[in-house]
C-alpha cells in the first residue's frame, strides 16, 4: 500500500512538470476579470433584490 502512495506522488510530480503555468501578467489579468464579473453580478443581483423587495412591499 505504501508503494502505491510513493508511485502516486512520483507520477504527480511528473505531471506537474508538464503543466503550462500562466505568466504573472496572465494571472493578474484573469484575476481582475473574475473580480470585475463578480462585482457586476453582485450589483445586478442586489438591484434585483431591492426592486423585488420594493415591489413586494407595494402588494403587502
mmCIF file of the C-alpha atoms, coordinates in Angstrom:
data_MODEL
# 
_entry.id   MODEL 
# 
loop_
_atom_site.group_PDB 
_atom_site.id 
_atom_site.type_symbol 
_atom_site.label_atom_id 
_atom_site.label_alt_id 
_atom_site.label_comp_id 
_atom_site.label_asym_id 
_atom_site.label_entity_id 
_atom_site.label_seq_id 
_atom_site.pdbx_PDB_ins_code 
_atom_site.Cartn_x 
_atom_site.Cartn_y 
_atom_site.Cartn_z 
_atom_site.occupancy 
_atom_site.B_iso_or_equiv 
_atom_site.pdbx_formal_charge 
_atom_site.auth_seq_id 
_atom_site.auth_comp_id 
_atom_site.auth_asym_id 
_atom_site.auth_atom_id 
_atom_site.pdbx_PDB_model_num 
ATOM 1  C CA . UNK A 1 1  ? 0.000   0.000  0.000   1.00 0.00 ? 1  UNK A CA 1 
ATOM 2  C CA . UNK A 1 2  ? 2.850   2.391  0.815   1.00 0.00 ? 2  UNK A CA 1 
ATOM 3  C CA . UNK A 1 3  ? 4.473   1.675  -2.562  1.00 0.00 ? 3  UNK A CA 1 
ATOM 4  C CA . UNK A 1 4  ? 1.266   2.758  -4.325  1.00 0.00 ? 4  UNK A CA 1 
ATOM 5  C CA . UNK A 1 5  ? 1.381   6.037  -2.433  1.00 0.00 ? 5  UNK A CA 1 
ATOM 6  C CA . UNK A 1 6  ? 5.017   6.617  -3.425  1.00 0.00 ? 6  UNK A CA 1 
ATOM 7  C CA . UNK A 1 7  ? 4.169   5.864  -7.066  1.00 0.00 ? 7  UNK A CA 1 
ATOM 8  C CA . UNK A 1 8  ? 1.239   8.284  -6.905  1.00 0.00 ? 8  UNK A CA 1 
ATOM 9  C CA . UNK A 1 9  ? 3.453   11.073 -5.535  1.00 0.00 ? 9  UNK A CA 1 
ATOM 10 C CA . UNK A 1 10 ? 6.115   10.475 -8.195  1.00 0.00 ? 10 UNK A CA 1 
ATOM 11 C CA . UNK A 1 11 ? 3.551   10.474 -11.001 1.00 0.00 ? 11 UNK A CA 1 
ATOM 12 C CA . UNK A 1 12 ? 2.001   13.635 -9.613  1.00 0.00 ? 12 UNK A CA 1 
ATOM 13 C CA . UNK A 1 13 ? 5.372   15.392 -9.605  1.00 0.00 ? 13 UNK A CA 1 
ATOM 14 C CA . UNK A 1 14 ? 5.980   14.346 -13.221 1.00 0.00 ? 14 UNK A CA 1 
ATOM 15 C CA . UNK A 1 15 ? 2.541   15.577 -14.252 1.00 0.00 ? 15 UNK A CA 1 
ATOM 16 C CA . UNK A 1 16 ? 3.050   18.943 -12.545 1.00 0.00 ? 16 UNK A CA 1 
ATOM 17 C CA . UNK A 1 17 ? 6.229   19.449 -14.574 1.00 0.00 ? 17 UNK A CA 1 
ATOM 18 C CA . UNK A 1 18 ? 4.170   19.144 -17.777 1.00 0.00 ? 18 UNK A CA 1 
ATOM 19 C CA . UNK A 1 19 ? 1.639   21.780 -16.748 1.00 0.00 ? 19 UNK A CA 1 
ATOM 20 C CA . UNK A 1 20 ? 1.866   25.041 -18.653 1.00 0.00 ? 20 UNK A CA 1 
ATOM 21 C CA . UNK A 1 21 ? 1.570   27.591 -15.847 1.00 0.00 ? 21 UNK A CA 1 
ATOM 22 C CA . UNK A 1 22 ? 0.258   31.077 -16.636 1.00 0.00 ? 22 UNK A CA 1 
ATOM 23 C CA . UNK A 1 23 ? 2.568   34.051 -16.504 1.00 0.00 ? 23 UNK A CA 1 
ATOM 24 C CA . UNK A 1 24 ? 2.273   36.664 -13.785 1.00 0.00 ? 24 UNK A CA 1 
ATOM 25 C CA . UNK A 1 25 ? 0.608   39.091 -16.218 1.00 0.00 ? 25 UNK A CA 1 
ATOM 26 C CA . UNK A 1 26 ? -1.952  36.478 -17.287 1.00 0.00 ? 26 UNK A CA 1 
ATOM 27 C CA . UNK A 1 27 ? -2.717  35.627 -13.671 1.00 0.00 ? 27 UNK A CA 1 
ATOM 28 C CA . UNK A 1 28 ? -3.277  39.274 -12.758 1.00 0.00 ? 28 UNK A CA 1 
ATOM 29 C CA . UNK A 1 29 ? -5.443  39.874 -15.840 1.00 0.00 ? 29 UNK A CA 1 
ATOM 30 C CA . UNK A 1 30 ? -7.621  36.818 -15.216 1.00 0.00 ? 30 UNK A CA 1 
ATOM 31 C CA . UNK A 1 31 ? -7.951  37.699 -11.526 1.00 0.00 ? 31 UNK A CA 1 
ATOM 32 C CA . UNK A 1 32 ? -9.132  41.206 -12.392 1.00 0.00 ? 32 UNK A CA 1 
ATOM 33 C CA . UNK A 1 33 ? -11.652 39.785 -14.848 1.00 0.00 ? 33 UNK A CA 1 
ATOM 34 C CA . UNK A 1 34 ? -13.044 37.450 -12.179 1.00 0.00 ? 34 UNK A CA 1 
ATOM 35 C CA . UNK A 1 35 ? -13.249 40.267 -9.611  1.00 0.00 ? 35 UNK A CA 1 
ATOM 36 C CA . UNK A 1 36 ? -14.986 42.595 -12.099 1.00 0.00 ? 36 UNK A CA 1 
ATOM 37 C CA . UNK A 1 37 ? -17.531 39.967 -13.160 1.00 0.00 ? 37 UNK A CA 1 
ATOM 38 C CA . UNK A 1 38 ? -18.193 39.067 -9.516  1.00 0.00 ? 38 UNK A CA 1 
ATOM 39 C CA . UNK A 1 39 ? -18.784 42.715 -8.600  1.00 0.00 ? 39 UNK A CA 1 
ATOM 40 C CA . UNK A 1 40 ? -21.033 43.233 -11.622 1.00 0.00 ? 40 UNK A CA 1 
ATOM 41 C CA . UNK A 1 41 ? -23.092 40.163 -10.736 1.00 0.00 ? 41 UNK A CA 1 
ATOM 42 C CA . UNK A 1 42 ? -23.349 41.288 -7.094  1.00 0.00 ? 42 UNK A CA 1 
ATOM 43 C CA . UNK A 1 43 ? -24.548 44.748 -8.106  1.00 0.00 ? 43 UNK A CA 1 
ATOM 44 C CA . UNK A 1 44 ? -27.040 43.309 -10.593 1.00 0.00 ? 44 UNK A CA 1 
ATOM 45 C CA . UNK A 1 45 ? -28.449 40.788 -8.118  1.00 0.00 ? 45 UNK A CA 1 
ATOM 46 C CA . UNK A 1 46 ? -28.541 43.426 -5.372  1.00 0.00 ? 46 UNK A CA 1 
ATOM 47 C CA . UNK A 1 47 ? -30.503 45.770 -7.622  1.00 0.00 ? 47 UNK A CA 1 
ATOM 48 C CA . UNK A 1 48 ? -32.959 42.989 -8.498  1.00 0.00 ? 48 UNK A CA 1 
ATOM 49 C CA . UNK A 1 49 ? -33.367 42.114 -4.829  1.00 0.00 ? 49 UNK A CA 1 
ATOM 50 C CA . UNK A 1 50 ? -34.007 45.748 -3.944  1.00 0.00 ? 50 UNK A CA 1 
ATOM 51 C CA . UNK A 1 51 ? -36.530 46.164 -6.766  1.00 0.00 ? 51 UNK A CA 1 
ATOM 52 C CA . UNK A 1 52 ? -38.432 42.981 -5.918  1.00 0.00 ? 52 UNK A CA 1 
ATOM 53 C CA . UNK A 1 53 ? -38.447 43.885 -2.224  1.00 0.00 ? 53 UNK A CA 1 
ATOM 54 C CA . UNK A 1 54 ? -39.982 47.276 -3.011  1.00 0.00 ? 54 UNK A CA 1 
ATOM 55 C CA . UNK A 1 55 ? -42.463 45.681 -5.419  1.00 0.00 ? 55 UNK A CA 1 
ATOM 56 C CA . UNK A 1 56 ? -43.477 43.102 -2.829  1.00 0.00 ? 56 UNK A CA 1 
ATOM 57 C CA . UNK A 1 57 ? -43.886 45.909 -0.275  1.00 0.00 ? 57 UNK A CA 1 
ATOM 58 C CA . UNK A 1 58 ? -46.447 47.536 -2.547  1.00 0.00 ? 58 UNK A CA 1 
ATOM 59 C CA . UNK A 1 59 ? -48.571 44.368 -2.600  1.00 0.00 ? 59 UNK A CA 1 
ATOM 60 C CA . UNK A 1 60 ? -48.405 43.692 1.129   1.00 0.00 ? 60 UNK A CA 1 
# 
